[in-house]
């Protein structure tokens, strides 16, 4: 079994790659970045522009967030998060784990436990959202809330770069027209009340299963066609494909959004910039 942890840090969004413990199963840690001097903390730094060399077949160059139309580095990073299976050096891995640039792995058995749960038949492993995000509708509304200090989606200019407006509310409404329903997640007997809204800062993928690539392609299309708020598109694709992400590994804990907040036994989400 070959395991790779990957992240993408573009546009100097983070100053460092986050530290991790040596895994009990041999695992590689690869950071795709345009920052050659980033503090690696043990990650292998890869500055090759795979998004241009090996473009996604899903991107027809006509979508709002096609890379030729939205050149924001946040949008470019989505290629590495959702289309990493196009990168030649990753094709030999059995398990690929995406972690956001703010995520720090804490447990040296993370790879071992991921493999064990995938061998039980779980295609992908991620976390449930907590706190106020108890429906995808709420997730969409909060993403463009005027109360946000850093309007990643509700602004045409943020982090020093221009981008198209990312209308997550319109995206959700389109999904409802296409048959999306919150009741679906209740009917699959969720493990707790948060199941159905997922935190995609940590996603483990079983690359031995062909459905993984189908999911990633459909998910990336949501980003291209609708918004870069991939958590909204993630739940929609999971429902469309009738795939129930495995979250019990984290005991219903999401590793919330700032240093010192409750975190699970496997990773912690560090505040941006720390």
C-alpha positions as CSV (number, residue, x, y, z in Angstrom):
1,X,0.0,0.0,0.0
2,X,1.3,3.4,-1.0
3,X,0.0,6.5,0.7
4,X,0.5,10.1,-0.2
5,X,-0.6,13.2,1.7
6,X,-0.9,16.2,-0.6
7,X,-1.6,19.9,-0.2
8,X,-1.4,23.0,-2.4
9,X,-0.2,26.3,-1.1
10,X,-0.5,29.0,-3.8
11,X,-0.2,32.7,-3.8
12,X,1.7,32.7,-0.5
13,X,-1.6,31.9,1.2
14,X,0.4,30.1,4.0
15,X,4.0,30.7,5.0
16,X,4.7,27.1,6.1
17,X,3.8,23.5,5.5
18,X,2.4,22.1,8.7
19,X,4.4,19.6,10.8
20,X,3.4,15.9,10.9
21,X,4.6,12.8,12.8
22,X,6.3,9.9,11.0
23,X,3.6,7.4,10.0
24,X,3.6,3.8,11.0
25,X,2.8,3.0,7.3
26,X,5.3,4.5,4.8
27,X,3.7,7.7,3.6
28,X,4.9,10.6,1.4
29,X,4.0,14.2,2.1
30,X,4.0,16.4,-1.1
31,X,3.2,20.1,-1.2
32,X,2.4,21.6,-4.6
33,X,3.2,25.3,-4.5
34,X,4.4,28.3,-6.4
35,X,6.4,29.4,-3.3
36,X,9.9,27.9,-3.7
37,X,11.1,29.2,-0.3
38,X,8.2,28.0,1.8
39,X,9.1,26.4,5.1
40,X,8.7,22.7,4.3
41,X,8.7,21.0,7.8
42,X,9.4,17.7,6.1
43,X,7.1,18.0,3.1
44,X,8.5,17.5,-0.3
45,X,8.2,20.8,-2.2
46,X,7.0,20.5,-5.8
47,X,6.7,23.7,-7.9
48,X,5.9,22.1,-11.2
49,X,2.8,23.6,-12.8
50,X,0.8,20.4,-13.4
51,X,-2.5,22.3,-13.8
52,X,-1.0,23.6,-17.1
53,X,1.0,20.6,-18.2
54,X,-1.8,18.1,-17.4
55,X,-5.0,20.0,-17.7
56,X,-8.3,18.4,-16.5
57,X,-10.5,16.9,-19.1
58,X,-13.4,18.3,-17.1
59,X,-12.4,21.9,-17.9
60,X,-13.7,22.9,-21.3
61,X,-12.3,26.5,-20.8
62,X,-15.9,27.8,-21.0
63,X,-16.9,27.7,-17.3
64,X,-16.8,30.7,-15.0
65,X,-14.0,29.2,-13.0
66,X,-12.2,27.5,-15.8
67,X,-8.5,28.2,-15.2
68,X,-8.3,30.5,-18.2
69,X,-11.2,32.6,-16.8
70,X,-10.4,32.6,-13.1
71,X,-6.7,32.9,-12.5
72,X,-7.0,33.4,-8.8
73,X,-4.5,31.2,-7.0
74,X,-7.3,29.9,-4.7
75,X,-9.0,28.6,-7.8
76,X,-5.8,27.1,-9.2
77,X,-5.4,25.2,-5.9
78,X,-8.7,23.4,-6.6
79,X,-7.1,21.5,-9.4
80,X,-4.7,19.9,-6.9
81,X,-7.5,19.2,-4.5
82,X,-10.0,17.8,-7.0
83,X,-8.0,16.7,-10.0
84,X,-4.8,15.3,-8.5
85,X,-5.4,12.0,-10.3
86,X,-4.2,13.7,-13.5
87,X,-0.8,14.3,-12.0
88,X,1.6,11.5,-13.2
89,X,3.6,11.2,-10.0
90,X,0.4,10.4,-8.0
91,X,-0.9,7.7,-10.2
92,X,1.0,4.9,-8.4
93,X,-0.5,5.6,-5.0
94,X,-3.3,3.4,-3.5
95,X,-4.5,6.1,-1.1
96,X,-4.3,9.8,-1.5
97,X,-5.1,12.2,1.3
98,X,-5.8,15.8,0.7
99,X,-5.1,18.2,3.5
100,X,-5.7,22.0,3.3
101,X,-2.6,24.1,3.9
102,X,-3.9,24.9,7.4
103,X,-4.2,21.3,8.5
104,X,-1.6,19.6,10.8
105,X,-1.6,15.8,11.1
106,X,-1.3,14.8,14.7
107,X,-1.5,11.0,14.8
108,X,1.3,8.6,13.6
109,X,-1.4,6.0,12.9
110,X,-3.5,8.2,10.5
111,X,-2.4,6.3,7.4
112,X,-2.8,2.9,9.0
113,X,-6.4,3.7,10.2
114,X,-7.3,5.2,6.9
115,X,-6.3,2.0,5.0
116,X,-8.2,-0.1,7.5
117,X,-11.4,1.8,7.0
118,X,-11.0,1.8,3.2
119,X,-10.5,-2.0,3.3
120,X,-13.9,-2.2,4.9
121,X,-15.4,-0.7,1.7
122,X,-15.3,3.0,2.4
123,X,-14.5,5.0,-0.8
124,X,-13.6,8.2,0.9
125,X,-13.1,9.5,4.5
126,X,-13.8,13.0,5.6
127,X,-15.3,14.9,8.6
128,X,-18.8,16.3,9.4
129,X,-19.3,20.0,9.8
130,X,-20.3,21.1,13.3
131,X,-21.7,24.1,15.1
132,X,-24.2,26.2,13.0
133,X,-23.6,24.3,9.6
134,X,-26.4,21.8,10.0
135,X,-27.7,22.0,6.4
136,X,-26.2,22.6,3.0
137,X,-28.5,25.6,2.6
138,X,-27.0,27.1,5.7
139,X,-23.5,26.4,4.4
140,X,-24.3,28.2,1.2
141,X,-25.8,31.2,3.0
142,X,-22.9,31.5,5.4
143,X,-20.3,31.4,2.6
144,X,-21.5,34.7,1.2
145,X,-22.6,36.3,4.5
146,X,-21.8,40.0,4.7
147,X,-20.6,39.3,8.3
148,X,-17.5,37.4,7.1
149,X,-14.2,39.1,7.7
150,X,-12.6,37.4,4.7
151,X,-15.1,37.2,1.9
152,X,-13.5,34.5,-0.2
153,X,-16.7,33.9,-2.2
154,X,-18.8,37.1,-1.8
155,X,-16.2,39.5,-3.3
156,X,-14.7,40.0,-6.7
157,X,-11.4,40.9,-5.1
158,X,-9.8,39.2,-2.1
159,X,-6.3,38.2,-1.1
160,X,-5.0,40.8,-3.5
161,X,-6.5,39.2,-6.6
162,X,-9.5,39.5,-8.8
163,X,-12.0,36.7,-9.2
164,X,-15.6,36.2,-10.4
165,X,-18.3,36.5,-7.8
166,X,-19.0,33.1,-6.3
167,X,-22.8,32.8,-5.8
168,X,-23.2,29.8,-3.4
169,X,-26.8,30.6,-2.8
170,X,-27.6,30.3,-6.5
171,X,-25.5,27.1,-6.6
172,X,-27.6,25.6,-3.8
173,X,-30.9,26.6,-5.4
174,X,-29.8,25.0,-8.7
175,X,-29.0,21.8,-6.8
176,X,-32.5,21.8,-5.3
177,X,-34.0,22.1,-8.8
178,X,-31.9,19.2,-9.8
179,X,-33.3,17.0,-7.0
180,X,-31.0,17.7,-4.1
181,X,-32.8,17.3,-0.7
182,X,-31.6,17.7,2.9
183,X,-33.9,14.8,3.8
184,X,-31.7,12.4,1.9
185,X,-29.1,12.5,4.7
186,X,-31.7,11.8,7.4
187,X,-32.8,8.7,5.5
188,X,-29.3,7.2,5.4
189,X,-29.3,7.1,9.2
190,X,-26.6,9.7,9.9
191,X,-24.2,9.1,12.8
192,X,-25.2,12.4,14.3
193,X,-27.1,15.5,13.5
194,X,-24.3,17.1,11.5
195,X,-24.0,14.3,8.8
196,X,-24.7,15.8,5.4
197,X,-22.5,18.8,5.6
198,X,-18.8,17.9,5.3
199,X,-15.5,19.6,6.1
200,X,-13.3,19.0,3.0
201,X,-10.1,20.3,4.6
202,X,-9.2,16.6,5.1
203,X,-10.3,14.0,2.5
204,X,-8.9,10.5,2.2
205,X,-9.4,8.7,-1.2
206,X,-9.2,5.1,-2.1
207,X,-7.6,5.3,-5.5
208,X,-8.1,1.6,-6.1
209,X,-11.8,2.2,-6.7
210,X,-12.8,3.6,-10.1
211,X,-15.7,5.5,-8.5
212,X,-13.1,7.8,-6.8
213,X,-12.2,9.3,-10.2
214,X,-15.8,9.7,-11.1
215,X,-16.5,11.5,-7.9
216,X,-13.5,13.8,-8.3
217,X,-14.4,14.7,-11.9
218,X,-18.0,15.5,-11.0
219,X,-16.9,17.4,-7.9
220,X,-14.4,19.5,-9.9
221,X,-17.1,20.3,-12.5
222,X,-19.2,21.9,-9.7
223,X,-16.2,24.2,-8.9
224,X,-15.8,25.1,-12.5
225,X,-19.4,25.6,-13.3
226,X,-20.6,27.1,-10.0
227,X,-18.3,28.3,-7.2
228,X,-15.0,27.6,-5.5
229,X,-16.8,26.7,-2.3
230,X,-16.2,23.0,-2.8
231,X,-18.0,22.0,0.4
232,X,-21.3,22.8,-1.3
233,X,-20.5,20.8,-4.4
234,X,-19.1,17.9,-2.3
235,X,-22.4,17.1,-0.6
236,X,-24.3,17.4,-3.9
237,X,-22.0,14.9,-5.7
238,X,-22.1,12.5,-2.8
239,X,-25.9,12.5,-3.0
240,X,-26.0,12.2,-6.8
241,X,-23.6,9.2,-6.7
242,X,-25.3,7.7,-3.6
243,X,-22.0,7.7,-1.8
244,X,-22.0,8.1,2.0
245,X,-18.6,9.5,3.2
246,X,-17.2,7.7,6.2
247,X,-16.8,10.1,9.1
248,X,-16.9,7.8,12.2
249,X,-13.1,7.7,12.2
250,X,-13.1,11.2,13.7
251,X,-15.9,10.5,16.2
252,X,-18.0,13.2,14.8
253,X,-15.4,15.8,15.4
254,X,-14.3,18.1,12.6
255,X,-11.1,19.7,13.8
256,X,-12.6,23.1,13.7
257,X,-11.2,26.3,12.3
258,X,-8.7,27.8,14.6
259,X,-5.8,26.8,16.8
260,X,-7.0,25.8,20.3
261,X,-10.5,24.8,19.1
262,X,-11.7,21.3,19.7
263,X,-9.9,18.9,17.4
264,X,-10.0,15.1,16.8
265,X,-7.3,12.6,17.4
266,X,-5.9,12.7,13.9
267,X,-5.5,16.3,12.8
268,X,-5.9,19.9,13.9
269,X,-6.9,22.8,11.7
270,X,-4.6,25.8,12.4
271,X,-5.7,29.4,12.1
272,X,-4.7,30.9,8.7
273,X,-1.2,32.5,8.9
274,X,-0.1,30.7,12.1
